[in-house]
Amino acid sequence: MFKKDKKEDARPRSIVWKVKWSLIALVLLIVVGLLGYGGVLLGGKMVVGDADLVLDAATTIETADGKVIQEIYQENRDPVTLNEIPSHVQQAFLAVEDRRFYEHAGIDLKSLIRAVYKNILAMGKVEGGSTITQQLAKNLFLYNDKTWSRKAKEAMAAIYLEQQLAKDEILELYMNEIYFGEGIYGIEKAAAFYFSKSAEELTITEGALLAGMAKAPNGYSPITYPEKALNRRNTVLLTMEDAGIISEEQLAEEQEKDLGMDVSERQASPWVDSYVDLVMREAAGRYELPINELKRGGYRLVVNLDEEAQRIAYENFQEGAYFPGNTEGEEGAFIMMEQETGRVTAAIGGRDYQLGDLNRTAVTRQPGSVMKPTAVYGPALMQKEKYTPYTLVLDQPMEGYTVSNVDDQYSGAVSIFEAIKQSKNTSAVWLLDQIGIDYAKGYLEKMDIRLEDDNGLAIALGGLSEGLTPQTVMESYAVFARGGEFIDSYTIEEIYDRHGELVHEAAPETAEVFSTQVAWNMTEMLIETVESGTASAGEYTKELAGKTGSTQHPFVPGETNDAWFAGYTPDYTVALWMGYDKVDEEHYLTEGSSYPTKLAKKILTEIDQQKPFAESFEKPVSAEPLPEPIKLPQITGLQGSVSFGGYSLMEGKLTWTGSADERVHYRVYREKEGIDERVGEVEGKTEFYVDGMDVLRAYRYYVVPYNPLTKLEGERSETISFRN
């Protein structure tokens, strides 16, 4: 028997052992590699924030005809899809920033080694090795420092992005994320700013210029450094030719061209800032879109601004002659709405308002007498069995409540019509006391005016704990213009998200407040107030209904703190306030409500010249017309004569001169001991026959005019005596 050689027996076992450990090492290497790769992906996931992949986009505020009046942004960007960017523009960026973009997995080792090699040779940084994916990761998720920690995170984030997104998605994000200087982000905004066109219209040279700016947008700014920008653009074109994107002939042709810029001028429009502020307030309050969301959300807000009306109001607010202050700093607010729809078409928050300032259309001030129609007379007239426009109300100082008329004149009693027209303080307070404060507040609540802390008769005069904003005053007067119905005013018609989807649409709430008849009666009385009452200052040739208001200065006797005009045409309702932001003895108005009245009429007149308003109000079909006020005459020329005839032997005839208004009644009185006897009454006639006169007696007669609307007698005539 032969024995095996020990050396021969050891060889197979040695081979098995080597294979075994080689396999173990390979498995370990694979495991370590997988763990390392998993760690890179996990680290990348920790760096990458999904929310950051949604790029900030500017919100535009535009009119119904598509004109952008304001942009709101954190980063001024208008994202577009990759399909909207020409291929030659994409290739320009790839050629100069990452030629192997579609080949690497986020980290381009070949480019990185080449960059390190060139930098070592040059003893400085002459070439970067970052891929487009790395640049995107750095700009989206990391600080722009140069630490190894940041570079490691950048690499991990880049690899993670490559696993989560397609190459085209990464390139689209990159093209929209890049900063191009001048506060411009993304290829679309850059095209609009530098060339006044959209990205899809960019030429080869234009795309190359923008691609060249990606490396150093401020250093290669074509505005600040046009020569450097031109050289950089030509370098990009050369790189495109080297990559085979353009031919040598195209290179020569394109490099001969100048920069060809058409910079979009940013026109300052301070006259729209007040309106924009109201839009942002409404977006936050009504649609839960605060300013931070607007700055990044890329919304499109379609608003109801009438640019011409806004500009006219703004320019008139610059006229110092309309603001009668004792010192500089007089302020004002104006707001205008289309009452049929509730659309706010113009708003001025201050004479030199800029975004971020105090918007006085939304600041509460004491409304004064502009509140009388809404808080007192409107609610009272709803009790139609007790009150009509010609019902008499007291006009005299009240016991237990100190109130006086502005002119210190008192008539004892006046009609509601006259009380409104002459803005009688005593009458408003007396009538509020009659109808009840809670009853009146119930009507105010229907107009979204809630006065929880006000429970006194001062409400009648607009003396409130908090006051009202001009916008609220405007809305309350629009109730009369709308036939008694309240409507929420609003600036925003529609809101679209960044994808063009309609997400919000205006749906203003309405509420029935007054009857159509009461609203029409109030309109007719306020028209007369504008024509011949307290709101007669200034000129406006078409029909306008309105009321003035003012408040006494708390520290300077005899001077005005707040001055108001509120009113409406057949189409629009306006409110205008004047005063100072500071309420102290150093700041007061030297004139009252005639000034806001004149200014409001001036603004309306100029708007009417551009966009004609209706000439006059149209009475609702269901309403009865309000009779014209009757002015009682002073009777003169009373004469008497006696003749035979009539039912008795003697008949007396009285004649006099009265009024041309045939609605006036005349009451004939005969003097007697004690109480004089009313012997008759005629309507529209100026003669009266007296039967049954005694030939042996002298008769003394006089005539008194009588108003059948107010049931009020006028001044008696002289007394005459006659006998046969």
C-alpha positions in Angstrom: 0.0 0.0 0.0 1.2 3.4 -1.0 1.0 6.3 1.5 -0.1 9.8 0.3 2.5 12.5 0.3 1.6 15.0 3.1 2.4 17.9 0.8 0.0 16.6 -1.8 -2.8 16.3 0.8 -2.3 19.8 2.0 -2.7 21.5 -1.3 -6.4 21.0 -1.8 -7.1 22.1 1.7 -5.0 25.2 1.2 -7.0 26.1 -2.0 -10.3 25.5 -0.2 -9.2 27.7 2.7 -8.1 30.5 0.3 -11.4 30.3 -1.6 -13.3 30.3 1.6 -11.7 33.3 3.1 -11.8 35.1 -0.3 -15.5 34.6 -0.4 -15.8 35.7 3.2 -13.8 38.8 2.4 -15.9 39.5 -0.6 -19.1 39.1 1.3 -17.7 41.4 4.0 -16.7 43.9 1.4 -20.1 43.8 -0.1 -21.8 44.1 3.3 -19.5 47.0 4.2 -20.2 48.6 0.9 -23.9 48.2 1.2 -23.8 49.5 4.8 -21.7 52.4 3.6 -24.0 53.1 0.8 -27.0 52.7 3.1 -25.3 55.1 5.5 -24.8 57.6 2.7 -28.4 57.3 1.7 -29.5 57.6 5.3 -27.3 60.6 5.8 -28.6 62.1 2.6 -32.1 61.6 3.7 -31.4 63.4 6.9 -29.9 66.3 5.0 -32.6 66.6 2.4 -35.9 68.2 3.5 -38.8 67.3 1.3 -40.3 70.7 1.8 -37.2 72.3 0.4 -37.7 70.5 -2.8 -40.7 72.8 -3.4 -39.0 76.0 -4.4 -40.2 79.4 -3.2 -42.2 81.1 -5.8 -43.3 84.7 -6.0 -47.0 85.5 -5.6 -48.4 87.9 -8.1 -51.3 90.4 -7.5 -52.9 91.3 -10.8 -56.0 93.0 -12.1 -58.8 91.3 -13.9 -57.2 92.1 -17.3 -54.0 90.3 -16.3 -51.8 93.3 -15.4 -49.5 92.5 -12.5 -49.5 95.3 -10.0 -47.3 93.7 -7.3 -45.2 90.7 -6.6 -44.7 89.3 -3.1 -41.7 87.0 -2.6 -39.0 85.7 -0.4 -37.1 84.7 -3.6 -38.3 86.4 -6.8 -38.9 83.2 -8.8 -41.5 82.0 -11.3 -40.9 78.2 -11.7 -41.3 76.6 -15.2 -41.1 73.0 -16.4 -38.1 71.7 -18.2 -40.2 71.5 -21.4 -40.5 75.2 -21.3 -36.8 75.7 -21.4 -35.2 75.4 -24.9 -32.7 72.5 -25.3 -29.9 74.9 -26.3 -30.4 76.7 -23.0 -30.3 73.5 -21.0 -27.2 72.4 -22.9 -25.4 75.7 -22.2 -25.7 75.1 -18.5 -24.7 71.4 -18.8 -21.7 72.3 -20.9 -20.3 74.8 -18.5 -21.4 73.4 -15.2 -21.7 69.6 -15.5 -21.0 68.0 -18.9 -21.3 64.4 -17.6 -24.6 65.2 -15.8 -26.6 62.4 -17.4 -23.8 59.8 -16.8 -22.9 60.2 -13.1 -24.9 59.2 -10.0 -24.6 62.6 -8.2 -20.8 62.5 -7.7 -18.6 62.7 -10.8 -15.3 61.1 -9.6 -13.6 61.7 -13.0 -14.4 65.4 -13.0 -13.5 65.7 -9.3 -10.0 64.1 -9.9 -9.4 66.3 -12.9 -10.3 69.4 -10.9 -8.0 68.4 -8.0 -5.2 67.8 -10.4 -5.6 71.2 -12.2 -5.9 73.0 -8.9 -2.7 71.4 -7.6 -0.9 72.4 -10.8 -2.2 76.0 -10.5 -1.5 76.2 -6.8 -5.1 77.5 -6.3 -8.7 76.8 -7.2 -9.2 77.1 -11.0 -11.8 74.5 -11.5 -14.6 73.1 -9.4 -15.6 69.4 -9.3 -19.2 69.9 -8.0 -21.9 68.4 -10.2 -25.2 70.1 -10.8 -26.8 67.7 -8.3 -24.3 68.8 -5.7 -24.8 72.5 -6.4 -28.6 71.9 -6.1 -28.1 70.1 -2.8 -25.8 72.8 -1.4 -28.2 75.7 -2.4 -31.3 73.9 -1.1 -30.2 72.3 2.1 -26.8 73.5 3.2 -24.9 76.7 4.2 -22.5 78.1 1.7 -19.4 77.4 3.8 -16.4 75.3 2.7 -15.9 72.9 5.5 -15.3 69.2 5.0 -18.5 68.5 7.0 -20.5 70.5 4.5 -18.9 68.8 1.6 -19.7 65.4 3.0 -23.3 66.3 3.6 -23.4 67.8 0.1 -22.2 64.5 -1.4 -24.6 62.4 0.6 -27.5 64.7 -0.3 -26.5 64.6 -4.0 -26.4 60.8 -4.0 -29.8 60.6 -2.2 -31.4 63.1 -4.7 -30.2 60.9 -7.6 -31.9 58.0 -6.1 -35.2 59.8 -5.4 -35.5 62.0 -8.6 -35.1 61.5 -12.3 -32.3 63.4 -14.0 -34.7 65.7 -15.7 -36.4 66.5 -12.4 -33.0 67.4 -10.9 -32.2 69.6 -13.9 -35.6 71.3 -13.7 -35.1 72.1 -10.0 -31.6 73.4 -10.7 -32.7 75.7 -13.6 -35.5 77.1 -11.4 -33.3 77.5 -8.2 -30.3 79.3 -9.6 -29.7 82.9 -8.4 -29.1 85.4 -11.3 -28.4 88.6 -9.3 -30.6 91.6 -8.9 -32.9 89.6 -6.6 -33.8 87.3 -9.4 -34.1 83.5 -9.0 -34.8 80.9 -11.7 -34.4 80.9 -15.5 -37.9 82.3 -16.2 -37.5 85.4 -14.0 -34.0 85.9 -15.4 -35.2 85.8 -18.9 -38.0 88.3 -18.1 -35.7 90.7 -16.2 -32.6 90.7 -18.5 -34.3 90.2 -21.9 -38.0 91.0 -21.3 -39.1 87.7 -22.6 -40.0 84.2 -21.4 -37.4 81.4 -21.0 -38.8 79.5 -23.9 -37.9 82.5 -26.2 -34.2 82.6 -25.2 -31.7 82.5 -28.0 -28.3 80.6 -27.9 -26.4 83.7 -26.9 -28.9 84.8 -24.3 -28.9 81.3 -22.8 -25.1 81.3 -22.8 -25.0 84.6 -21.0 -27.4 83.3 -18.2 -25.4 80.0 -18.0 -22.3 82.0 -17.5 -23.8 83.9 -14.6 -24.5 80.7 -12.6 -21.0 80.6 -11.4 -20.9 84.1 -10.0 -24.1 86.1 -10.7 -22.8 89.3 -9.1 -19.3 89.1 -10.6 -20.6 88.4 -14.1 -23.5 90.8 -13.9 -24.2 92.2 -17.4 -25.5 95.4 -15.8 -22.6 96.1 -13.5 -19.8 94.4 -15.4 -20.8 94.1 -19.1 -17.3 93.4 -20.4 -16.7 90.6 -18.0 -20.2 89.2 -18.7 -19.5 89.3 -22.5 -16.2 87.4 -22.0 -17.9 84.9 -19.8 -20.7 84.4 -22.3 -18.1 83.7 -25.1 -16.4 81.2 -22.9 -19.7 79.4 -22.4 -20.2 79.4 -26.2 -16.7 78.0 -26.7 -17.5 75.2 -24.2 -20.7 74.5 -26.1 -18.7 74.2 -29.3 -16.1 71.9 -27.6 -19.0 69.7 -26.4 -20.4 69.5 -29.9 -23.6 71.4 -29.1 -22.9 74.2 -31.6 -20.7 74.2 -34.7 -17.6 76.3 -35.3 -19.6 78.5 -37.7 -22.3 79.0 -35.0 -19.6 79.8 -32.5 -18.0 82.5 -34.7 -21.4 84.0 -35.5 -22.7 84.0 -31.9 -19.5 85.4 -30.4 -19.8 88.4 -32.7 -23.1 89.5 -31.1 -23.4 92.0 -28.3 -25.1 91.2 -25.0 -28.5 92.2 -26.5 -30.1 92.9 -23.2 -33.6 94.5 -22.8 -33.7 95.0 -19.0 -37.2 95.1 -17.6 -37.6 98.4 -15.8 -39.2 98.0 -12.4 -41.6 100.8 -12.2 -42.3 102.0 -8.7 -46.1 102.4 -8.2 -46.5 103.7 -4.6 -50.1 104.6 -5.5 -51.1 100.9 -5.4 -49.4 100.1 -2.1 -52.5 100.8 0.1 -54.6 98.5 -2.0 -52.0 95.8 -2.0 -51.9 96.0 1.8 -55.6 95.4 2.0 -55.2 92.4 -0.4 -52.6 90.9 1.9 -54.8 91.5 5.0 -57.8 89.8 3.2 -55.7 86.9 2.1 -54.5 86.3 5.7 -57.9 86.9 7.4 -60.3 85.4 5.0 -58.3 82.7 3.2 -55.7 81.8 5.8 -52.8 82.8 3.5 -50.4 84.8 5.7 -47.7 86.9 4.3 -45.0 84.2 4.7 -47.1 81.8 2.7 -47.7 84.4 0.0 -43.9 85.0 -0.2 -43.2 81.4 -1.0 -46.4 79.9 -2.3 -46.4 81.1 -5.9 -50.1 82.2 -5.8 -51.9 84.3 -8.4 -54.3 86.8 -6.8 -56.8 88.4 -9.1 -58.0 91.6 -7.5 -60.7 94.2 -8.2 -58.5 97.3 -8.4 -59.6 100.1 -10.7 -56.2 101.5 -11.6 -57.5 104.8 -12.9 -59.6 105.4 -9.8 -56.7 104.4 -7.5 -54.3 106.8 -9.3 -56.8 109.7 -9.2 -57.4 109.2 -5.5 -53.7 109.0 -4.8 -52.8 112.1 -6.7 -55.6 114.2 -5.0 -54.3 113.1 -1.6 -51.1 114.8 -2.5 -52.8 118.2 -2.6 -52.1 119.8 0.7 -54.9 122.4 0.3 -57.5 119.7 1.0 -56.0 118.9 4.4 -56.6 121.7 6.9 -54.2 120.9 9.8 -52.5 123.2 12.2 -49.1 121.5 11.5 -47.6 119.1 9.1 -48.5 115.4 9.2 -52.2 115.7 8.3 -53.4 112.2 7.2 -56.3 110.7 5.5 -57.9 107.6 4.1 -60.2 106.9 1.2 -61.9 103.7 0.2 -64.4 103.0 -2.6 -66.5 100.0 -3.5 -68.8 98.9 -6.2 -72.0 98.4 -4.1 -73.7 96.0 -6.4 -70.9 93.4 -6.0 -69.0 94.5 -2.9 -65.8 94.8 -4.9 -63.3 97.4 -3.4 -62.0 99.3 -6.4 -59.7 101.8 -4.8 -58.1 102.4 -1.4 -55.7 105.0 0.0 -54.3 104.2 3.4 -52.4 107.5 3.8 -51.1 110.5 1.9 -47.7 109.0 1.3 -48.4 105.4 2.1 -45.8 102.7 1.5 -46.1 99.0 2.2 -45.6 98.4 5.9 -47.0 101.7 6.9 -50.2 102.3 8.9 -53.0 101.6 6.5 -55.7 104.0 7.8 -58.5 102.4 5.8 -58.3 99.7 8.4 -57.7 101.9 11.5 -60.6 102.7 13.8 -61.5 106.3 14.4 -64.5 108.1 15.9 -67.1 108.3 13.1 -69.0 111.3 14.4 -72.2 112.2 12.7 -71.7 109.8 9.8 -73.2 107.2 12.1 -76.5 108.9 12.6 -78.2 107.4 9.5 -77.1 103.8 10.3 -77.3 103.8 14.1 -80.4 106.0 14.6 -82.5 107.1 11.7 -82.5 103.9 9.7 -83.5 101.7 12.6 -86.2 104.3 13.7 -87.7 104.4 10.2 -88.1 100.6 10.3 -90.8 101.3 12.9 -93.0 102.7 10.1 -96.1 102.9 12.3 -94.3 105.4 14.5 -91.7 107.2 12.3 -91.6 108.5 8.8 -89.1 110.9 7.3 -91.5 113.8 8.2 -92.2 112.7 11.8 -91.2 115.5 14.2 -88.4 114.8 16.7 -87.3 117.1 19.5 -84.6 119.6 18.8 -83.7 121.0 22.2 -81.2 120.3 25.0 -82.0 117.2 26.9 -82.2 116.8 30.7 -79.8 114.3 32.0 -77.6 114.2 28.9 -75.4 117.0 27.8 -75.6 117.5 24.1 -75.7 120.5 21.9 -76.0 121.3 18.2 -72.9 122.5 16.4 -74.4 125.9 15.8 -76.1 126.2 19.2 -79.4 126.7 17.3 -82.6 124.8 18.4 -86.0 124.6 16.7 -87.8 122.9 19.4 -89.0 120.2 16.9 -87.9 119.2 13.4 -88.7 116.5 11.0 -86.4 113.5 10.8 -85.6 114.7 7.2 -84.5 118.1 8.5 -82.6 116.6 11.4 -80.6 114.5 8.9 -80.1 117.3 6.5 -78.8 119.7 9.2 -77.2 117.0 11.3 -79.0 117.9 14.5 -77.2 116.3 17.5 -80.0 116.8 19.9 -82.5 115.1 17.7 -80.3 112.1 17.0 -79.7 111.5 20.8 -83.4 112.0 21.6 -84.5 109.6 19.0 -82.0 106.9 20.0 -83.3 107.2 23.5 -86.9 106.7 22.2 -86.1 103.6 20.0 -83.7 102.0 22.5 -80.0 101.4 22.4 -80.3 97.6 22.2 -82.7 97.9 19.3 -80.4 100.2 17.4 -77.4 97.9 18.1 -79.3 95.0 16.6 -79.4 96.7 13.3 -75.7 97.7 13.5 -74.8 94.0 14.1 -76.5 93.1 10.8 -73.9 95.5 9.2 -71.1 93.7 11.0 -70.7 96.6 13.5 -70.5 95.1 17.0 -70.4 97.5 19.9 -70.0 95.3 22.9 -68.4 98.0 25.0 -70.8 100.8 24.0 -74.1 101.1 25.7 -74.8 104.8 25.9 -76.6 107.5 23.9 -73.1 108.6 22.6 -73.6 106.0 19.9 -76.0 108.4 18.2 -73.1 110.9 17.7 -70.5 108.3 16.8 -68.8 108.5 20.2 -67.5 104.9 20.5 -65.0 103.2 22.7 -63.1 101.8 19.7 -64.5 103.7 16.7 -65.0 102.4 13.1 -62.7 102.0 10.2 -63.3 103.8 6.9 -64.0 100.4 5.3 -66.7 99.6 7.8 -68.3 103.1 7.4 -68.3 102.5 3.6 -69.9 99.1 4.0 -72.7 100.6 6.2 -73.6 103.3 3.7 -73.6 100.8 0.9 -76.6 99.2 2.7 -78.7 102.2 1.7 -77.3 102.1 -1.9 -78.2 98.4 -2.1 -81.8 98.8 -1.2 -81.3 97.8 2.5 -79.0 94.8 2.0 -75.5 94.6 3.6 -72.6 93.0 1.6 -69.1 92.3 2.7 -66.6 94.4 0.7 -63.6 92.5 -0.7 -60.5 93.1 -2.8 -59.7 89.5 -4.0 -61.8 88.0 -6.7 -59.9 84.7 -7.3 -56.8 82.9 -6.0 -54.9 80.4 -8.1 -52.2 78.1 -6.7 -48.7 77.7 -8.4 -50.2 75.0 -10.6 -52.9 77.3 -12.0 -55.7 75.7 -10.1 -58.5 77.9 -8.7 -58.4 77.5 -4.9 -60.5 80.4 -3.7 -63.2 82.5 -5.3 -65.0 85.5 -3.8 -68.4 84.7 -2.2 -69.3 87.8 -0.2 -71.9 87.3 2.5 -75.1 89.4 2.5 -77.7 90.2 5.1 -81.0 92.0 5.0 -80.9 95.1 7.2 -83.5 97.7 6.2 -86.5 97.5 4.0 -86.3 98.8 0.4 -88.6 101.7 1.3 -86.5 102.8 4.3 -83.3 102.5 2.1 -84.9 104.6 -0.6 -86.2 107.2 1.8 -82.7 107.5 3.3 -81.2 107.9 -0.2 -83.5 110.7 -1.0 -82.8 112.5 2.3 -79.0 112.1 1.8 -79.3 113.4 -1.7 -80.8 116.5 -0.3 -78.2 116.6 2.4 -75.5 116.8 -0.3 -77.4 119.4 -2.4 -78.4 121.8 0.4 -77.4 120.4 3.8 -74.2 119.8 5.7 -72.6 117.9 2.8 -73.1 120.7 0.3 -69.4 121.8 0.1 -67.6 121.2 -3.1 -68.9 120.3 -6.6 -70.3 117.2 -8.1 -72.7 117.5 -11.0 -74.4 114.2 -10.8 -76.6 112.7 -8.0 -74.7 111.9 -4.8 -76.2 110.8 -1.5 -74.0 111.4 1.6 -73.4 112.6 5.1 -70.6 114.4 6.9 -69.2 113.8 10.4 -66.7 115.4 12.7 -65.5 115.0 16.2 -64.4 117.6 18.7 -60.7 117.6 19.6 -60.3 116.3 23.2 -57.5 118.7 24.1 -58.1 121.8 21.9 -61.6 123.4 22.4 -63.3 124.4 19.2 -61.1 122.4 16.9 -61.7 119.1 15.0 -60.1 115.8 15.6 -61.7 113.6 12.9 -63.5 114.8 9.8 -65.5 112.5 7.6 -67.6 112.2 4.4 -69.4 109.0 3.6 -71.7 108.7 0.6 -72.7 106.9 -2.6 -73.5 107.4 -6.3 -75.8 105.0 -8.1 -72.7 102.9 -8.7 -70.1 103.3 -6.0 -69.9 103.9 -2.2 -67.1 105.9 -0.7 -65.8 106.9 2.7 -63.1 109.5 3.4 -61.5 110.4 6.7 -59.1 113.1 7.7 -57.1 113.8 10.8 -53.8 113.1 12.6 -52.4 109.8 13.8 -51.4 111.6 17.0 -54.2 112.8 19.3 -52.6 115.6 21.4 -52.8 119.3 21.8 -50.1 119.8 19.1 -52.1 118.1 16.3 -55.6 119.2 15.2 -57.7 120.1 12.2 -58.5 123.8 11.8 -61.6 123.0 9.7 -64.2 120.4 9.8 -66.1 118.0 7.5 -66.4 120.4 4.5 -62.8 119.4 3.6 -63.3 115.7 3.2 -66.6 116.4 1.5 -64.9 118.6 -1.1 -62.0 116.2 -1.6 -64.4 113.2 -2.1 -66.4 115.1 -4.7 -63.2 116.1 -6.5 -62.1 112.5 -6.7 -65.5 111.3 -7.9 -65.6 114.1 -10.5 -62.3 113.1 -11.9 -63.1 109.4 -11.9 -66.5 110.2 -13.6 -64.5 112.0 -16.4 -62.6 108.8 -17.1 -65.4 106.4 -16.5 -68.8 108.1 -16.5 -71.1 107.3 -13.6 -74.9 107.1 -13.8 -76.6 110.6 -13.8 -79.2 109.8 -11.1 -80.5 107.1 -8.8 -83.3 104.9 -10.0 -86.1 104.3 -7.6 -86.8 100.7 -6.8 -90.1 99.5 -8.2 -91.4 98.4 -4.8 -90.6 101.7 -3.1 -92.8 104.8 -3.0 -91.2 108.1 -3.8 -90.4 110.4 -0.8 -92.4 113.6 -1.1 -90.3 116.7 -1.5 -90.1 118.7 1.7 -92.6 121.4 2.0 -91.3 124.8 2.9 -93.9 126.9 4.7 -94.3 130.5 3.4 -94.5 133.7 5.3 -98.0 134.8 4.6 -98.4 138.4 3.4 -101.1 140.7 2.0 -104.0 139.4 4.0 -107.1 141.2 3.0 -110.8 140.8 3.8 -114.0 141.9 2.3 -117.7 141.4 3.0 -120.6 140.9 0.6 -124.2 139.7 0.5 -124.8 136.1 -0.4 -124.0 132.6 0.6 -126.1 130.6 3.1 -126.5 133.7 5.3 -127.0 137.2 4.4 -123.4 138.2 5.0 -120.3 136.5 3.5 -116.7 137.4 4.2 -113.8 136.7 1.8 -110.1 136.4 2.9 -107.3 136.6 0.4 -103.5 136.4 0.9 -100.2 135.8 -0.7 -98.7 132.3 0.1 -96.6 129.6 -1.6 -96.5 128.3 -5.1 -96.4 124.8 -3.6 -100.0 123.7 -3.8 -99.4 121.1 -1.2 -99.3 123.8 1.5 -102.5 123.9 3.6 -103.7 127.2 5.1 -105.6 127.3 8.3 -107.9 130.2 9.0 -108.4 131.3 12.6 -110.8 133.8 14.2 -109.8 135.5 17.4 -111.9 134.7 20.4 -111.5 135.1 24.1 -109.5 132.2 25.5 -108.6 129.9 22.6 -108.9 131.2 19.0 -111.3 129.3 16.8 -110.1 127.6 13.6 -112.9 128.3 11.2 -111.5 126.4 8.2 -108.6 125.0 6.2 -107.8 125.1 2.4 -105.2 123.2 0.4 -103.2 125.0 -2.2 -105.6 128.0 -2.3 -105.0 131.5 -1.1 -108.6 132.5 -0.4 -111.3 131.5 2.0 -114.9 132.4 2.3 -116.5 133.0 5.8 -120.3 132.5 6.0 -122.6 133.9 8.7 -121.0 137.1 9.5 -122.9 139.4 11.9 -123.3 142.9 10.5 -123.2 144.4 13.9 -119.8 142.9 14.9 -116.2 143.3 13.9 -114.3 140.1 13.1 -110.6 139.5 13.5 -109.0 136.8 11.4 -105.5 135.5 10.6 -104.1 132.7 8.5 -101.5 130.0 9.4 -99.6 127.9 6.9 -99.7 124.1 7.7 -97.3 121.3 6.5 -99.3 118.1 6.1 -96.1 116.1 5.9 -94.7 117.2 9.3 -98.1 118.2 10.7 -96.4 121.4 11.7 -97.8 124.9 11.5 -95.8 127.9 10.4 -95.8 131.5 11.4 -99.2 133.2 11.5 -100.0 136.1 9.3 -101.0 139.5 10.4 -104.5 139.9 11.9 -107.2 141.9 10.0 -110.5 143.1 11.1 -113.5 143.8 8.8 -117.2 144.3 9.0 -120.0 145.4 6.7 
